[in-house]
């Protein structure tokens, strides 16, 4: 780790310094950090989950800061997913590697172990290394709470929303989505609702909706929603750069409905939350977050 990067992260009184994080090695491909077991980082004698998650972020940012393309200003974690394997009562080691760098984005994998070599947590993160392109943009208007609390009630189409016909045409043009028989139920600025039929191609061996089909529904709804808050130019495009999902209990054999709502965005990236419910009972079956990036030629 260069002295410049070390100074950036570990100034006196900074958060990493207060944790007691030490950098064993760091370059633009990988980093290795350690955290001594200290009572100030614990709760009920265990290393706090927030401290563990922080290690994933700090280690990824340490690599990003070493990149020749890294900007002088603050980096930011656009997406972070942490899986906690076991509680920790000992000092920790953190190993992170860069998976890929493309444009202003860096993708990283992290494994956190205790000093005995036992896995404590694993994480994946997406760091934005962008400069001026990451300038804040206006957030979409909030969706009324009554609509958020009642997923399955299709959002009304309004004049400010993206053309529903264009969205349906794009879905129909995708062989994969066509086979899933996804349907756009409603669209408004900052919100869309999609339905997934219980077609044979969407079921598992027991006749229930397959988890893969649910993930497809989350991604499709979450990646479509950002287009309701921009005015796309000819040839405009984008892509999902991160998806976090949680399947809540056994899945039904009936159709599902996904409600996606844009929570925040900047000039390039949009964060959308997705709730998947049973189309009949409105019981929640899955929750997700989709992070979507507009291509360079798109304007907010």
Secondary structure, 3 states (H helix, E strand, C coil): CCHHHHHHHCCCCCHHHHHCEEEEEECCCEEEEEECCCHHHEECCEECHHHHHHHHHHHHHHHHHHCCCCCCCCCEEEEEEEEECCCCCCCEEEEEEEEEEECCEEEEEEEEEECCCCEEEEEEEEEECCCHHHCECCCCCCCCHHHHCCCCCCCCCCCCCCCHHHHHHHHHCCHHHHHHCEEEEEEECCEEEEEECCCHHHECCCCCECHHHHHHHHHHHHHHHHHHCCCCCCCCCEEEEEEEEEECCCCCCCCEEEEEEEEEEECCEEEEEEEEEECCCCCEEEEEEEEEEECCCCCC
